[in-house]
């Protein structure tokens, strides 16, 4: 219990450092709204696709393959997405529903979820977590693209336009390119991999600085009610629904533990980047990321304690 708490703090502390750096740089006018817009576009179109491509390319897709778990996680993600969307329709004005939905269901599995899975279950946690991460990336980006396209005033929402926006999404393209190359173990030149790695390493710091630069007390006050509401869905209701479903489907031990860590991880920084790319309410997206990241230190430890107390993981 204490080890997981400390590991969560170790993971989230650098996140807060980058967020506060963005706030500070904006306050002293070293960055401005134009920089944030351009940097967000760079993250969305270049840095994050490199990060996703390399993450899948280097993964051992044949290790710890669990078809039943993958099938359940796919269904659970769709159910969580539908629940978050339903809450958005009930709680939000139409223009904010896409941002609310994405913030309420999209977890930071590539950083927080995978790191905690490795901390709890070692190499097996990393192998199984990497396979789930590849599935998560494809599902999250496809579903986010759909819901943002439907509610964004600047994006056409007819079926063909939504389908094209999915196919042309740089994050989805990177996943679709990397998966067969990883499975077939296609070799790439070392200089190309290193160049991609340089770009990938920029992703999280630059995205978090942009999020920090967007935040202010006025933004948090304006987005407060909706952001807290979406954060409760993300950090409380969805982990309960997803983990309980996994329990009743017979998952135990590391599989159930990793399911909880992935479904209960805080909202991903990518949700801000996609909200910005869709010209949506990126202030709301930023506020949800901050609140869920703070909340993860509490909800993750409570969930792990209850699952271990029950003898289920």
Secondary structure, DSSP 8 states (H G I E B T S, - for coil): -HHHHHHHHHHHHHHHHHHHHHHHHHHTTSS-HHHHHHHHHHIIIIIHHHHHHHHHHTS-TTTT--HHHHHHHHHHHHHHHHHHHHHHHHHS-GGGHHHHHHHHH-B-IIIIIHHHHHHHHHHHHHHHHHHHHHHHHHHHHHHHHHHHHHH-TTS--SHHHHHHHHHT-HHHHHHHHHHHHHHHT----HHHHHHHHHHHHHHHHHHHHHHHHH--HHHHHHHHHHHHHHHHIIIIIHHHHHHHHHHHTT--HHHHHHHHHHHTS-B-THHHHHHHHTT--HHHHHHHHHHHHHHHHHHHHHHHHHHHHTT--
